[in-house]
Amino acid sequence: MYLAVFVVAVTLVWLLIRLAPGDPALLAISRAVMTPGTPLSPEQVKQLIDTYRHKLGLDRPWLEQYAMFWYNLFRGYFGVSTMVQEDILGTIAVRLRNDLILLVPAIIVSWFLGNWIGAMAARYKNVDRVLIPIIYILTSTPYFLMGLLLGYALGVVYHVFTPTMTSTDIDAFLASPNWSTFTRFINTYTLPFLSMVLVSMGGWASGMRTLMIYELESNYARYMESLGFSNRRVAGYAFRYAINPQITGLGIQLGTVIVGGIVVSSIFNYPGVGILLIYAINYRDVFLIQAIAIVYTAMVIVANFVVDLIYSLLDPRIRLGVVGV
């Protein structure tokens, strides 16, 4: 099933790129044509466009282009970026590493914190009165607004953290991990990290609170209370049932988190794939856009596959194929 989803999604990406307005070959040579001091006649421009179309394989029939696309994809070759004139896979690889450094910790921290806060809010009414407005504010705040607020307050006004980040901050820490490079990395990393965590945490907390309230009011919970089980024990069983939908939602929400990462990258100039995608769109580098879309698609599909595996391990009803329990 996951393979079929990948094939359909990648095919749609390929079609949308081909159906998009504009000629990739013309866009690729636009800098050369518009450079002062290098006048080109219309015949030279046409010849240059034809050369680039042949180089990019755009002069072939669509079916042949599609077959060649899959052949190159299986070889791990996405082509050459017309924006940076480098191999696309190598260009994306470094940026993807930076994305994982931001997204993976943010997803894990927000998921655990959000579920714990939501469970506490559902269990203790006094805590719920304090937390529920905060939870709703966080979950309804867009990533870009949270990033702007944190960047302005903690970066511009109070100068607690640096509001922009460069690839040098990450590369220096990874190449030579010491206190100096670590503090510089944390100083620039904190704001985009907090922006991702706070918004995602609000969503997880809201979902867990609703699920926990439902489980605590279910028949088995009331039966356990009538048998004399402690509130802590009842809440523990309720949490075990309430956490399953949250695990499933982890894979579903990954696409939203990736989009949020793109927005946060643009605000703090975080050197990830998201900021590269924005540059590629502005430059009309269609093949780089295509490669980034495929990489993001693969990330979401793989993440959902991993979540399904984890879910089957945690829930014996799924693992054993039990029906009606």
Secondary structure, 3 states (H helix, E strand, C coil): CHHHHHHHHHHHHHHHHHHCCCCHHHHHCHHHHHCCCCCCCHHHHHHHHHHHHHHHCCCCCHHHHHHHHHHHHHCCCCCECCCCCCEHHHHHHHHHHHHHHHHHHHHHHHHHHHHHHHHHHHHCHHHHHHHHHHHHHHHHCCHHHHHHHHHHHHHHHCCCCCCCCCHHHHHHHHHCCCHHHHHHHHHHHHHHHHHHHHHHHHHHHHHHHHHHHHHHCCHHHHHHHHCCCCHHHHHHHHHHHHHHHHHHHHHHCHHHHHHHHHHHHHHHCCCCHHHHHHHHHHHCCHHHHHHHHHHHHHHHHHHHHHHHHHHHHHCHHHHHCCCCC
